[in-house]
Structure formats: structure tokens, C-alpha cells
Amino acid sequence: MIGYCFHVIDRFFQVLFVPDLKVHRQHFLSFFKKGNILDGVLYLINKVPSASASFYFLLIYFPLALYLISSSGSVVGTGLMLGLGLSYSAHFILSYKKVSGVRMLYFKQLSSKVSDADVQKLMSAFVVLFLIVSFFVAL
């Protein structure tokens, strides 16, 4: 569950510690001062960018996941990687037809234009590779 919710946890730490997100920090803390914890969490999800939602993080995800799963033997590390991969896969499956949102979220760091077909190929490849990694964990 922690791996699946990693994007929310990532946003929480960013809003508290990244100086560029001062405006988001003020809005987020105002929800807590009012006692609206659920609204604060929803604000994090909808308004604060996630550092782990980037093309570069997707590139390092599989080598890191394979290392943690195959060599460390850590149940916590394996759970984090599988939960994080599951959240990416669920987002990709739900957004398969809405490629523009995925492009803006994951590819905004790239200077070149990425076509819709390339984004859909990346999403499909990620889901397939995640299923293969999950299958090896189940063995």
C-alpha cells in the first residue's frame, strides 16, 4: 500500500521541503489548520507535481525494481517497487485513450515532441514489463 501511495507521499515531502512550492505549502497547511485533512490530501493529489511522475524516473524504475527484487531479498523493498509499478500501470491503463494528460505529466521534462503513438507504446511496454516482473516475484 505504501508503494501504491508513493506519489502522494512524494508530493507531501515535496510540498514541505522544496522552496519553489511555497504557494502550494501555504494552501496545503491552510487545510490542516482548518481541520480538513482529506481536502489537504486531495489538494496534494490534484495540484502538487510529483517528482516520481517523470520519464526519467520511469527509465530507472525497472533496473531499480529488478535489483531490489532479485538481490536484496527485502520484503519492504519488493512491496514498494511492486506497489509503485502497480500505481504507474493503473494510471497508464486508465489513461490509454487520454494520451495528452500522460504526455504533460511524464514527458514535460523532454525538449522534443513525443507523439501519441510513442506515448501509447511506452505505456503498453511499461504495463507488459511490470506484469513480467510481477510474475517473477510470484515465483
C-alpha positions as CSV (number, residue, x, y, z in Angstrom):
1,M,0.0,0.0,0.0
2,I,2.9,2.4,0.7
3,G,4.3,1.7,-2.7
4,Y,1.0,2.3,-4.4
5,C,0.5,5.6,-2.5
6,F,4.1,6.6,-3.1
7,H,3.1,9.5,-5.3
8,V,1.1,11.1,-2.5
9,I,3.9,10.6,-0.1
10,D,6.3,12.1,-2.6
11,R,4.1,15.1,-3.0
12,F,3.8,15.5,0.8
13,F,7.5,15.7,1.3
14,Q,8.0,18.0,-1.7
15,V,5.4,20.4,-0.6
16,L,7.0,20.6,2.9
17,F,10.7,20.9,1.8
18,V,11.0,22.2,-1.7
19,P,11.4,26.0,-1.6
20,D,9.8,26.5,-5.1
21,L,6.5,25.1,-3.8
22,K,5.9,27.8,-1.2
23,V,2.5,28.7,-2.5
24,H,1.4,25.1,-2.5
25,R,2.8,24.7,1.0
26,Q,0.7,27.6,2.3
27,H,-2.5,26.2,0.7
28,F,-1.8,22.7,2.0
29,L,-1.1,23.9,5.5
30,S,-4.3,26.0,5.5
31,F,-6.4,22.9,5.0
32,F,-4.7,21.3,8.1
33,K,-5.2,24.4,10.2
34,K,-8.9,24.3,9.3
35,G,-9.1,20.6,10.2
36,N,-9.8,19.5,6.6
37,I,-7.2,16.7,6.3
38,L,-9.0,15.0,3.4
39,D,-9.2,18.2,1.4
40,G,-5.4,18.7,2.1
41,V,-4.6,15.3,0.7
42,L,-6.9,15.9,-2.3
43,Y,-5.1,19.2,-2.9
44,L,-1.8,17.3,-2.9
45,I,-3.0,14.8,-5.4
46,N,-4.6,17.4,-7.8
47,K,-2.3,20.4,-7.6
48,V,1.3,19.5,-6.4
49,P,3.6,17.9,-9.0
50,S,5.2,14.5,-8.2
51,A,8.9,14.0,-8.8
52,S,8.4,10.4,-9.4
53,A,6.0,11.1,-12.3
54,S,8.6,11.7,-14.9
55,F,10.1,10.0,-17.9
56,Y,13.5,9.8,-16.2
57,F,12.1,8.1,-13.2
58,L,10.3,5.6,-15.4
59,L,13.7,4.8,-17.0
60,I,15.3,4.0,-13.7
61,Y,12.3,2.2,-12.3
62,F,12.9,-1.3,-13.9
63,P,16.6,-1.5,-13.1
64,L,15.9,-0.5,-9.6
65,A,13.0,-2.8,-9.3
66,L,14.9,-5.8,-10.7
67,Y,17.8,-5.1,-8.3
68,L,15.6,-4.8,-5.2
69,I,13.5,-7.8,-6.1
70,S,16.4,-10.1,-7.2
71,S,19.3,-9.3,-5.0
72,S,18.2,-7.6,-1.8
73,G,15.5,-10.0,-0.7
74,S,13.8,-7.2,1.2
75,V,10.1,-7.7,1.5
76,V,9.6,-4.0,2.1
77,G,11.7,-3.0,-1.0
78,T,9.8,-5.6,-3.1
79,G,6.5,-4.3,-1.9
80,L,7.4,-0.7,-2.5
81,M,8.6,-1.4,-6.1
82,L,5.5,-3.6,-6.9
83,G,3.2,-1.0,-5.4
84,L,4.8,1.8,-7.3
85,G,4.7,-0.2,-10.5
86,L,1.1,-1.0,-9.9
87,S,0.2,2.6,-9.5
88,Y,2.0,3.5,-12.8
89,S,0.3,0.6,-14.6
90,A,-3.1,1.5,-13.3
91,H,-2.6,5.1,-14.3
92,F,-1.4,4.0,-17.8
93,I,-4.3,1.7,-18.3
94,L,-6.9,4.2,-17.2
95,S,-5.2,6.9,-19.4
96,Y,-4.6,4.9,-22.5
97,K,-7.0,6.9,-24.6
98,K,-6.2,10.2,-22.9
99,V,-2.6,10.5,-24.0
100,S,-2.3,14.3,-23.6
101,G,-2.6,14.1,-19.8
102,V,0.1,11.4,-19.7
103,R,2.3,13.4,-22.0
104,M,2.0,16.5,-19.8
105,L,2.7,14.6,-16.6
106,Y,5.6,12.3,-17.7
107,F,7.2,14.0,-20.7
108,K,7.2,17.7,-19.8
109,Q,10.9,17.4,-19.0
110,L,11.8,16.4,-22.5
111,S,12.6,19.1,-25.0
112,S,11.4,17.1,-28.0
113,K,7.8,16.5,-29.0
114,V,6.6,13.0,-28.3
115,S,3.8,11.6,-30.5
116,D,0.6,10.0,-29.2
117,A,1.6,6.7,-30.7
118,D,5.0,6.7,-28.9
119,V,3.3,7.5,-25.6
120,Q,0.9,4.6,-26.0
121,K,3.8,2.3,-26.9
122,L,5.6,3.4,-23.8
123,M,2.6,2.8,-21.6
124,S,1.9,-0.6,-23.2
125,A,5.6,-1.6,-22.8
126,F,5.6,-0.5,-19.1
127,V,2.5,-2.5,-18.3
128,V,3.8,-5.6,-20.0
129,L,7.2,-5.3,-18.3
130,F,5.5,-4.8,-15.0
131,L,3.5,-7.9,-15.4
132,I,6.7,-9.9,-16.2
133,V,8.4,-8.5,-13.1
134,S,5.3,-9.3,-11.0
135,F,5.3,-12.8,-12.4
136,F,8.9,-13.4,-11.3
137,V,8.1,-12.2,-7.8
138,A,5.2,-14.6,-7.6
139,L,7.6,-17.5,-8.4
